[in-house]
Amino acid sequence: MNQEKMLGKFFICEAPRLEKYVKAINTIREYKDGRSFPINEVVTADKPINILATKKEDMGGLNVTNYQSVLRWILRGDTLCDVTIPNGGKIYETVNSSVIHGTFRADKIILSNPRIIDDKLAMELYEKSNLPWKSYIQVLAYISTQGFTETCYKIFEDKINKENAVEVLDIYENFLQRKTNPMPDLYNEILEKIKEF
């Protein structure tokens, strides 16, 4: 990436306001800090966007993504919403090695069309996705804990083989920070399939 053309350390460029954006939010689970994202209302970021930020926590804005990348972010919520950038709102593409051209920060958003993220929706998002290979293995680890059987099998079939199984095993076993004991059956089933390679 050409640093000279970037707006700042984390900001690549201003993004088109009228593109199709999406965001995963929690509507079933509650956020620890008690926040909520109302539907069909303008939501303004708590911290304004700071394109000159030198630390990620100082970037400000609200994270959104696109359909090609949202599969990577479904671990951030149980519900997928379409995002509109309201008139006068700004959105910027940001740097993220896990998602190429798929992370954005907006100063204000309007969420609409909420859909619960289930196996069927995850499969639709997988079919539209364009992620780095490692991100698919990370997604596989997460969705196996959610019981998304069809999507797990499809990612396994498409992305894992004897040549990459050792690297897959390392990513799969180490991606999730919190693990239950025992892990869900589907997680363990996929783990054994990887080990068989």
C-alpha positions as CSV (number, residue, x, y, z in Angstrom):
1,M,0.0,0.0,0.0
2,N,1.4,3.4,-0.9
3,Q,1.7,5.4,2.4
4,E,2.0,8.7,0.5
5,K,-1.6,8.4,-0.7
6,M,-3.0,7.5,2.7
7,L,-4.9,10.0,4.8
8,G,-3.2,8.8,8.0
9,K,-1.7,5.7,9.7
10,F,-5.0,3.9,9.7
11,F,-7.1,5.7,7.1
12,I,-6.7,4.9,3.4
13,C,-9.2,7.3,1.8
14,E,-12.7,8.7,2.0
15,A,-15.1,6.1,0.8
16,P,-18.3,6.5,-1.4
17,R,-21.2,7.4,0.9
18,L,-23.8,5.6,-1.4
19,E,-22.1,2.2,-1.5
20,K,-23.7,-0.8,0.1
21,Y,-22.5,-1.2,3.7
22,V,-23.5,-3.6,6.5
23,K,-22.8,-4.0,10.2
24,A,-23.2,-6.9,12.6
25,I,-24.8,-5.8,15.9
26,N,-26.1,-7.5,19.0
27,T,-29.8,-7.6,19.4
28,I,-30.2,-10.9,21.2
29,R,-27.1,-10.6,23.4
30,E,-26.5,-7.4,25.3
31,Y,-23.4,-5.3,25.0
32,K,-21.4,-5.2,28.3
33,D,-21.5,-1.4,28.4
34,G,-25.3,-1.4,27.9
35,R,-25.2,0.4,24.5
36,S,-27.7,-0.3,21.8
37,F,-28.0,0.4,18.1
38,P,-31.6,1.6,17.2
39,I,-33.0,0.7,13.8
40,N,-34.0,3.4,11.3
41,E,-32.5,6.2,13.4
42,V,-29.3,8.2,13.0
43,V,-26.6,6.7,15.2
44,T,-23.7,9.1,15.8
45,A,-20.3,7.8,16.9
46,D,-19.3,8.5,20.6
47,K,-15.9,9.7,19.4
48,P,-15.4,11.7,16.2
49,I,-13.3,10.2,13.4
50,N,-9.6,11.2,13.9
51,I,-7.8,10.5,10.6
52,L,-4.5,11.5,12.2
53,A,-4.8,8.9,15.0
54,T,-1.6,7.0,15.8
55,K,-3.4,4.4,18.0
56,K,-6.3,2.2,16.9
57,E,-8.3,3.2,20.0
58,D,-8.1,6.9,19.0
59,M,-9.6,6.3,15.4
60,G,-13.1,7.2,16.5
61,G,-16.2,6.6,14.3
62,L,-18.3,3.5,13.9
63,N,-17.1,0.3,12.2
64,V,-19.0,-0.9,9.2
65,T,-18.1,-3.2,6.3
66,N,-19.3,-4.4,2.9
67,Y,-20.9,-7.7,1.8
68,Q,-17.6,-9.1,0.5
69,S,-16.0,-8.8,4.0
70,V,-18.9,-9.0,6.5
71,L,-18.4,-12.8,7.0
72,R,-15.2,-11.9,9.0
73,W,-17.2,-9.6,11.3
74,I,-20.2,-11.8,12.2
75,L,-18.5,-12.7,15.4
76,R,-19.2,-9.1,16.5
77,G,-23.0,-9.6,16.6
78,D,-26.0,-11.8,16.2
79,T,-27.9,-9.6,13.8
80,L,-26.9,-8.2,10.4
81,C,-28.1,-4.8,9.3
82,D,-27.8,-2.7,6.2
83,V,-26.1,0.6,6.7
84,T,-26.9,4.0,5.1
85,I,-24.6,6.9,5.6
86,P,-26.9,9.9,6.1
87,N,-26.6,13.2,4.2
88,G,-23.6,15.1,5.6
89,G,-22.1,11.9,7.0
90,K,-18.5,10.8,6.3
91,I,-17.1,7.4,5.8
92,Y,-13.4,6.3,5.4
93,E,-11.8,3.1,4.3
94,T,-9.3,1.9,6.9
95,V,-6.3,-0.5,7.1
96,N,-6.9,-4.1,8.2
97,S,-4.8,-7.1,7.1
98,S,-7.6,-9.5,8.0
99,V,-10.0,-7.9,5.5
100,I,-8.8,-6.2,2.3
101,H,-10.9,-3.2,1.2
102,G,-13.6,-4.1,3.7
103,T,-13.2,-2.1,6.9
104,F,-14.6,1.4,7.2
105,R,-15.3,4.0,9.8
106,A,-18.3,6.3,9.6
107,D,-19.2,9.3,11.8
108,K,-22.9,8.5,11.6
109,I,-25.0,5.6,10.3
110,I,-28.6,4.5,9.9
111,L,-29.2,0.8,10.3
112,S,-32.1,-1.0,8.6
113,N,-33.3,-4.4,7.5
114,P,-32.1,-6.4,10.6
115,R,-31.7,-10.1,10.0
116,I,-30.6,-12.7,12.6
117,I,-27.3,-14.3,11.6
118,D,-28.0,-18.0,11.2
119,D,-26.4,-20.8,9.1
120,K,-28.5,-19.9,6.0
121,L,-27.4,-16.2,6.2
122,A,-23.8,-17.2,6.9
123,M,-23.8,-19.4,3.8
124,E,-25.1,-16.5,1.7
125,L,-22.4,-14.2,3.1
126,Y,-19.7,-16.9,2.4
127,E,-20.8,-17.1,-1.2
128,K,-20.4,-13.3,-1.6
129,S,-17.2,-13.1,0.4
130,N,-13.7,-12.2,-0.7
131,L,-11.4,-12.6,2.3
132,P,-7.7,-13.5,2.9
133,W,-7.4,-17.3,3.3
134,K,-6.5,-17.1,7.0
135,S,-9.7,-15.1,7.7
136,Y,-11.8,-18.0,6.5
137,I,-10.2,-20.4,9.0
138,Q,-10.8,-17.9,11.8
139,V,-14.4,-17.6,10.7
140,L,-14.7,-21.4,10.6
141,A,-13.5,-21.6,14.2
142,Y,-16.1,-19.1,15.3
143,I,-19.1,-20.4,13.3
144,S,-18.4,-24.0,14.4
145,T,-19.2,-22.7,18.0
146,Q,-22.5,-21.3,16.7
147,G,-23.6,-24.6,15.1
148,F,-23.6,-23.3,11.5
149,T,-23.1,-26.8,10.1
150,E,-23.7,-26.2,6.4
151,T,-21.4,-23.2,6.2
152,C,-18.7,-25.0,8.2
153,Y,-18.7,-28.0,5.9
154,K,-18.5,-25.7,2.9
155,I,-15.6,-23.7,4.2
156,F,-13.8,-26.9,5.2
157,E,-14.3,-28.4,1.7
158,D,-13.2,-25.2,-0.1
159,K,-10.3,-24.0,2.0
160,I,-8.6,-27.0,3.8
161,N,-6.4,-29.7,2.3
162,K,-3.4,-31.9,3.2
163,E,-0.9,-29.2,2.2
164,N,-2.3,-26.5,4.5
165,A,-3.7,-28.7,7.4
166,V,-0.9,-27.9,9.9
167,E,-1.3,-24.2,9.5
168,V,-5.1,-24.6,9.6
169,L,-4.8,-26.5,12.9
170,D,-2.8,-23.8,14.5
171,I,-5.2,-21.0,13.4
172,Y,-8.3,-23.0,14.2
173,E,-7.2,-23.9,17.7
174,N,-5.8,-20.5,18.7
175,F,-8.3,-18.0,17.2
176,L,-10.9,-18.1,19.9
177,Q,-9.8,-16.3,23.0
178,R,-12.6,-17.8,25.2
179,K,-13.3,-21.4,25.0
180,T,-16.0,-23.4,26.9
181,N,-15.3,-26.7,28.4
182,P,-16.3,-28.8,26.6
183,M,-16.3,-27.1,23.3
184,P,-19.5,-27.6,21.1
185,D,-19.8,-30.8,19.2
186,L,-19.4,-29.1,15.7
187,Y,-16.2,-27.3,16.8
188,N,-14.7,-30.7,17.9
189,E,-15.9,-32.5,14.8
190,I,-14.2,-29.9,12.5
191,L,-11.1,-30.1,14.7
192,E,-10.9,-33.9,14.2
193,K,-11.4,-33.5,10.5
194,I,-8.5,-31.1,10.3
195,K,-6.3,-33.5,12.4
196,E,-7.2,-36.4,10.0
197,F,-5.4,-34.5,7.2
